Amino acid sequence: AERMLAQADQARLGIEGYPPEVSIYLSVLKKSGLHHQEEDHWAFGPPTEGDPCHIKPLWRAIDDFLNTTEKDPRPVEDLYRVLKAPPFGVREGVLPIYLITAMLHWQSAVAVYEKGSFIPEVGPAECERLMKLPETFSIQRYQLDDARQVMLYEYSTLFDDELDPRHISQLTAVRPIIAFANQLPRYTQITQSLGKETTAVREALLYAHEPQRLLLEELPRALGFEIAGSYSEDVEEYFSDLRQRLVELQGAYDRLLLSIQQQLVDALLLPSDLDSAREEIGPRTQLLREWVADLELKVFVSRLGDDELAHREWLESVASCLVHKPPSKWNDDDALTYQVALAEMAARFRRTEEVALERAKDGQDSVAKRVIRLSVTDETGDEQREIVHIPSSQADELQEYVDALRQALRNMELDRKTSVMAIAALARDFFNSES
């Protein structure tokens, strides 16, 4: 079976010498004509010269069975029952060989399903499961007229415009577009920020069950096309529209990263160009990295100052530490969470940076001082702030003043909330006072 899948175009399926499988090949496939030479290559299908093993009636039975699957897939076991019954009486061991022969002959029109899920490409692993558990597999064949062939060609060349038209099949049409959808970042697969038609295309791709229905019905319907019968009138317009929707899907995550970048540079007052922004933020993070104690701010500062990552990975790293998961797995609520978390963290960064700069001005003397940033913001959003230096030599004296003020508040028997209100109002009055 593996050789049938991989070396169908070679004589004897590429088997050299006389291993045990040669006898099966010679008796079941070669002598019957099911594997025969066509011009310069070998292929599977009904015998082209005579019928020495009287295989054509069995082949017609397979063909007739596949004709009944046009509307809905049918279980593989249904076909096996036909072939095991009179007048054929095919033995169990040979059934998979006949089935795989038919699948390869009609590979451009036959779809295979396992437990109801479409298999884009049948390989050795799938064949092994098919032989062991045929009851879990079903098959379906679509009639491919000229109009449908045109559609399959257009789909097949969406991602490979140099594909040989002779190699166009249902697999070459559906496999790349399904792979494209499955490889989209989780964010792109769930975001509601896309256009209505792009979202409809995405949903059709992610929840497709039957390839032919997806390509010829569901995707056109998602874009408002009802293509039936002749496809020549609308096919060009449809595929032009489809390409635009696929480009929008492909770019959705990049647009999220661009939004992350813009919000970040705005919050930290950085240049919009990332090269310049990272060159500027590096020294700023070095100033804070050594002595910031707050764990969340420390991680944020470390991510900002990481100069080893490329721009894309750097943005993902910074955003991940604020939302606690990578942007590729975000949903729309996570994008809002980032916006809020960034505003709060950037404010903490700037406040701490202001204190650090004041310490840095004093050079070696900074170790002998404490620096406190005092800020009052009123209901209008106006902020008044002052950097306060507390020399170590005055610490004991200052503590006496603090104790006296604290005792005064206690003597007034104020609760904590009222005490805080009084301190805030007093700070505001000091800021507003000219003396």
Secondary structure, 3 states (H helix, E strand, C coil): CHHHHHCCCCHHHHCCCCCCHHHHHHHHHHCCCCEEEECCEEEECCCCCCCCCCCHHHHHHHHHHHHCCCCCCEEHHHHHHHHHCCCCCCCHHHHHHHHHHHHHHCCCCEEEEECCEECCCCCHHHHHHHHHCHHHEEEEECCCCHHHHHHHHHHHCCCCCCCCHHHCCHHHHHHHHHHHHHCCCHHHHHCCCCCHHHHHHHHHHHCCCCHHHHHHHHHHHHCCCCCCCCCCCCHHHHHHHHHHHHHHHHHHHHHHHHHHHHHHHHHCCCCCCHHHHHHHHHHHHHHHHCCCCCHHHHHHHHHHCCCCCCHHHHHHHHHHHHHCCCHHHCCHHHHHHHHHHHHHHHHHHHHHHHHHHHHHHCHHHHHHEEEEEEEEECCCCCEEEEEEEEEHHHHHHHHHHHHHHHHHHHHCCCCHHHHHHHHHHHHHHHHHCCC
